[in-house]
Amino acid sequence: MSGYEYELHHLRSAELRREADRQRLVRAAVQSRRAARREEAARRAADDEAHSRRPRWFRAPRAA
């Protein structure tokens, strides 16, 4: 392997590492946004249920 090929190998390797780091950061950001949305949805559902004036009754389907 010549010095030129060796240098290309190191450049490509560094590029792949940077890309992997960027993808890892993107996945972490997406995961964090999803967790925040789930928490917000759970809080809203709890608030909605707590403030509901009528109880939730099971409603059987109507016969045809």
Secondary structure, DSSP 8 states (H G I E B T S, - for coil): --HHHHHHHHHHHHHHHHHHHHHHHHHHHHHHHHHHHHHHHHHHHHHHHHT-SS----------
